[in-house]
Amino acid sequence: MKNIIAVLCWFIPFKNIRHRLKVKYVKSKRIKYHNNNRIIIHMPNGDTVINPYSIPGLEVSFEGANSTIELFYPIRFHKSNFMCKDDCSIVIKQSCFMGLTVDMYNNTSVFIDENCQIGECHVAMPNEQNTSLHMEPDCVLSTGIEIWTTDAHPIFDMKGKCINNRKSCVKIGRHTWICRNATLLKGAQIAPNSIVGHSSVVSSKFTDENVVIAGNPAQIVKHDINWSGGKID
């Protein structure tokens, strides 16, 4: 009897989420909680759901301890997957579409501000601590996007000294459009109101706003631009 009650207690918050947001049912994998890991969902009406049974369109795997995922609904997840090691933090504000895969190791963080749209993006934070991804509001990411906050492996000179700084963060400014198959590497920084071209590789900090960044390695190819999500006449 106690087991039946426990299952119902898990299911009720998820059912309420689906009902309040009028989300079409998608079969979702049960989330397993342990070692002080948790998910907090802030509903539009001010209610809070702690540790839901599952989330439509999102699979979560806690493989360490003390990680927190904080979601501000409404968010529409699609084929998303979060893997968290120790002391990870994910915060996602209200967004219309989120196709996001995140592989997080110790003490890493992801912050995505409101009104962002991600078609398909893989965020890799391997083997390092204190790396982060920070995305400001109103960004649009297409499909095939790769974001790496570290080099993943050390590179040594012939004397055995490590010559690459493997720890860093990636920052994406407000109202940035990242086109299909673009890659952002450690230390990449994009200023607001910018466009990153198709298949570009960004590994530098760009502080000029209203620019088009393109190429491999990416560079500014056009200044004084802006963009909208509408169709071209």
N, C-alpha and C positions, 0 to 999 in steps of 0.2 A: 504494500500500500504506500509506504514511504517513497519507493522508487517511482511509482505512478505520479505522486504529487510533485516530486522533483522535476520530472519530465514536463508536467504541465506548467510549472513555474518558469522553466526555460522557454517554453513555447509561447506563453502569453505575451511577453514583451515584443517578440518578433511578429506575432500576429497583429499586435496593435500598430507596429510600425507600418506593416503592409496596408492595414485598413486606413490609417490616418493619411498616408501619402498616396493612396490609391495606386500602388505599384503592382504591376502584373506579376503573378507568381512565377518565380524562377527557382528551380530546385537548387538548394544551397547546402553546402557541406557544414555539418555541425562544428562549431568552434570549441576547442578544448582549452579550458582555463586552468592554470596552475602557477605556482611560484610568484604570486602577486602580480601577474599580468592581468590587464583589464582593458575593456572597451567601454567608452562613454559616448552615448549618442544624445545629442541635444535636439529635441523635436521643435518644430516651428511654433507650437502652442506653449512652449516654455517647459514642458515635461522633460525628464531625463530618464533614459533607459541605460541600465548598467549591465554589461556582460550579456548581450542578447544571444539566444540560442544559435542563430545564424543571420547572415545579412545577404539579401538578394544580390547576385552578381559579384560577390566578393568572398574569397577564401582567405582565411587568416591562419598562420601557423606560428605559434609561440614556441621557440626552441631555446629560450633562456629564461631569465627572471626580470621582474620589475619593469616591464615595458607597458606603455600606455598608448592606445589609439583613441583619439578624440575626434568625433565626427559631428558636424553641424548640418542637420538635414534641412531642406531636401538635397540629396545627392543621388544620382543614378549611376550605379556601378555596372560595368560590363566586362566580363572576363578579367576581373582584377584579382590580384594575389599579393598578400603581404606576408613576408617572412621576417620575424624579429628575433634577434639574439638578446643579450642582456642590456637593460637600461636604454631601450630605444623609445623614441617619441615620434608619433605621426599625428599631425593636426590638419584636418581638411575642412575648410569652410563650405558654405552652400555653393554647389556647383551643378551644372545641368547634365554633364556626362563625364565619366571617369573610367577610362580603360587603362589601368595602372598596375604594373608589377613592380614591387619593391623588395629588394634583398638587402636587409640591414644587419650589420654586425654591431659590436658593443659601442654604446654611447653615441649613436648616430641619430640624426633627426631629420624629419621632413615636415615642412610647413607649406601648405597650399592655400592661398587666400581665396576669397569668394569670387564667384562667377567665372571660374576657369573651366575650360573644356579640353579634355585629353582624349584623343582618338585611340592611340596605342603607344605607351611609353614604358620602357624598362629602366628603372633606377637601380644602379649597382653601387653598394657601399661596402666593399669586401675588405676584411682583414685589418681594418683600421678603426681607431676611436676618434670621436670628436669631429667627424665630418658631417656636412649638412647640405640639404637642398632647401632653398627659400624661393618661393614663387609668389609674386605679388598679384593683385586682382586683375581680372579681365584678360587673362592669357589664353591663347588657343594653341594647342599642340596637335599636329596631324598624326599620322600613323608611322610606325617604324622608328620612333624616336629613342635614342640611347643617351642616358645621362650617367657618367661615372664620376664620383667625387674623389677617387684616388687612382693611382697607377696600378694598384693591386699587388704588384711585386716590386721588390727593391732592385735597383740597378747600381752596380759597383764599378769603381775604376780599378785599374790593375793593382792598386795598393790595398784594395779591400774596403775603401771608403764609400759609403752610400752617397750617391750623387743626385738622387731624385727625392724631392719632397713629396711624400706619398699622401700627406694629410692636407685636405683643403675643403672648400665649400663651393657650391654652384649657386649663383643668384640670377634670377630671371625677373626683369623689371616689369612694372605694370603695363598692361595692354601690349604684350609682345606676341607675335605670331611666329611659330616655329614650324617650318614646312617639312614635308615628308622626308623620312630617312636621315634627318639631321642628327649629329652627335655632339654632345656637350661634354667636355672632359674636365678634369680637376682644375679648379681656379677660374672656370669660365664665368664671366659676368656680362650680362646684357642690360643695357639701359632701357628705360621705358619707351613705349611707342615705336618699337623696332621690329624688323622682320629678319628672320634667319632663313636663308635660301635652301632650296631642295638639296639634300645630300651634303650639306656643309659640315665642316668639322671645326668646332669652336673650342679653343684652348687658351684664350686670352681674355683680359678684361676690356670691355668696350664701355666707355663712360659717356660717349656722345649719344644723345637721344635722337629719335626720329631718323634712323638710318636703316639701310639694307646691308646686312652682313652676309657674305657668301664666299664659297670656295673652300679649298683644303690646302693649307690652313685658312680659316675664314679671315676676311678683312672687309673693311667698309667699302662698298661699291657705289653707294648713292646716299646723299644727305637730304635733309629737309623733306621727308615723306611722312605720311600717316596712312592708316588703313582702317577698313571696316569689315564686318562679317557679311555684308550684303553681296549681291551678285553684280557682276560687271555689266553695264548697259550695252 
